[in-house]
Amino acid sequence: MKGHSISLMTPSGRISAWRADPPIPPRGAIVVIQEIFGVNAHIRGVVERFAAHGYTAIAPAFFDHFGHKLEFGYDEDGVTKGRELVEKLGFDKAVADVQASVDEVDEVGHVGVVGYCWGGTVAFLCNTRLGLPAVSYYGGRTVPFLHERARAPLLMHFGVNDPHIPPEDQAKIIDALPQAEMHIWPAGHGFNCEARADYNADVAKQALERTLSFYGHHLRGRVG
């Protein structure tokens, strides 16, 4: 489904967000949390893919706090710039922006979150701090927050060949979150992103199926 830009008021000021709505009554709503590269073509495509599966989806543009339409490439320069901005933003402000996104779409039904890379850790924190059902894809910065307890259903995807989340870190996450649904895929980091070298179409498809099954169990649209 084709998405569109909307204006979103957050506790730190107004930012944009990319929103897409399904052609049927929504099954619920999903907040899509970006990687360190901004709300780029990949993230907009993720939003539209969830809408095509029956969910209202929205991706807040966190980087709008620092400039208009900041998007970076999947190269060394893009990684450097993206890392600088997420460090400047901080997790607390990101979680607050997600809450503003939830408030924007919660009229359609229950709301969950899904995040990728840095956004995977934000998704985890939205579970522990906001009580939202969350799906985290390769959230490599999660280990320092494992003292926080899950407050809602949680699904986590990792790649067995991910150099940014070594086996010992994956083991720590699994041990700390026995109630979470975990999937370790035969893939590297960023396997869901078609713009990355580690993109794996088969694994991305299977992971999406597990993600949609998770949302099917834990999100519901409004009745009547």
Secondary structure as UniProt FT lines:
FT   STRAND          4..10
FT   TURN            11..12
FT   STRAND          13..20
FT   STRAND          29..33
FT   TURN            36..37
FT   HELIX           41..52
FT   TURN            53..54
FT   STRAND          56..60
FT   HELIX           62..65
FT   TURN            68..69
FT   HELIX           76..89
FT   HELIX           91..105
FT   HELIX           106..108
FT   STRAND          111..116
FT   HELIX           118..130
FT   STRAND          134..137
FT   TURN            140..141
FT   HELIX           143..145
FT   TURN            146..147
FT   STRAND          154..159
FT   TURN            160..161
FT   TURN            163..164
FT   HELIX           167..176
FT   TURN            178..179
FT   STRAND          181..185
FT   TURN            189..192
FT   TURN            194..195
FT   TURN            197..198
FT   HELIX           201..218
//
